[in-house]
Amino acid sequence: MPKRYSTARGREFGDGLRAAISATGMTARAIAEIVDWNEAKVSDAANGKGGITELELALLLGACRTPSAERVHLHKLFNATGVRGWLQEHGAVEPITPRTLVEHEAKAKTLVSWLPLLVHGMLQIPDYARAVIAANANVPAAEVEARVAARVARKEALQSRMTATFYIHESVLRTPVGGEEVMRAQLRHLAKVSERAHVVVRVVPTSIGAHAGHAGGFNLLKFDKIEPVVFVESENATLIIEAASAIKSYDKVAESLGRTALDAEQSRRLIKDIVG
């Protein structure tokens, strides 16, 4: 099992570098011969032990014939692999696949999510996702279907060993995204998914008024061998939080939502009641 980098940027860099090496179909020894290194140096670079300069990274990626866009991406990550916390700016619009988030979802042991405005991407049916994406003021029409496919693919993480708890505000259930029929189908899907042993859907009822989640949505991910991380998404950027004190504050919010929300069975009944 490769040694993982200790930060979100480091892990994304390590995953990307391993993928670049793997894509060549060559062994580490063969690549080492091309760049005139010893085999251990190639292995150390790929497995998070460092030991290379940015110039050596360029040489390695050149030997791997890594596509230009991926080379640029890995160089941007390289110098900050050890830095905790990351404002990942997207430009005008989020990428079709939010790579860092998706890769962390795939590795997570547990997920606690609070989204006050939408059904979580992992739980969205295609028609719901399509309505949400098409309504975004910054998404080009030509990208809508690719974005729908990318979002629906995220549900694969729920088929793995991840245990997920999704907190959803009641108003989300009553907002007819995509129209009444689409919303009913989305709610039926929510009710069905919530029956899985490792997926918990809990509704924060409108009737309680103020609650701990007013500061905004987040995804708190925990892992077997790496430290927890929180993702906070906005229109043009994702804030990736790794500081231990900040993670504790999100743990407190999640614990408070747990005391406030309906339990899993009550939530399932409410969803079914809204469907009618």
Number of C-alpha atoms within 10 A of each C-alpha: 4 13 13 17 21 17 23 28 25 22 23 23 25 26 19 18 24 18 13 22 22 13 12 14 11 12 12 19 15 13 20 19 11 13 16 9 14 14 15 12 17 23 18 15 18 24 19 21 16 16 10 14 12 11 9 13 17 16 14 23 20 14 16 20 14 19 11 10 8 14 18 12 13 22 16 13 18 19 14 15 20 15 13 16 16 17 13 15 14 14 10 11 16 18 13 16 16 14 11 17 19 17 16 19 25 17 18 24 18 19 21 19 21 26 18 20 15 19 24 18 18 17 22 22 21 17 18 23 27 21 16 17 20 19 14 13 10 13 17 11 12 8 12 20 16 12 19 24 15 16 24 17 14 21 19 11 19 19 12 14 13 20 19 22 22 21 26 25 21 21 15 16 22 15 13 15 22 18 12 13 13 17 20 21 15 25 24 17 15 21 21 12 17 22 14 12 9 16 18 21 26 27 26 25 17 12 7 9 7 9 15 15 19 9 9 12 19 20 22 24 23 21 16 10 12 15 15 22 24 25 21 15 18 13 14 14 18 20 16 23 22 20 14 11 10 13 18 12 11 20 15 13 18 21 12 14 20 17 11 17 22 18 15 18 15 14 23 23 12 19 23 16 10 13 18 7
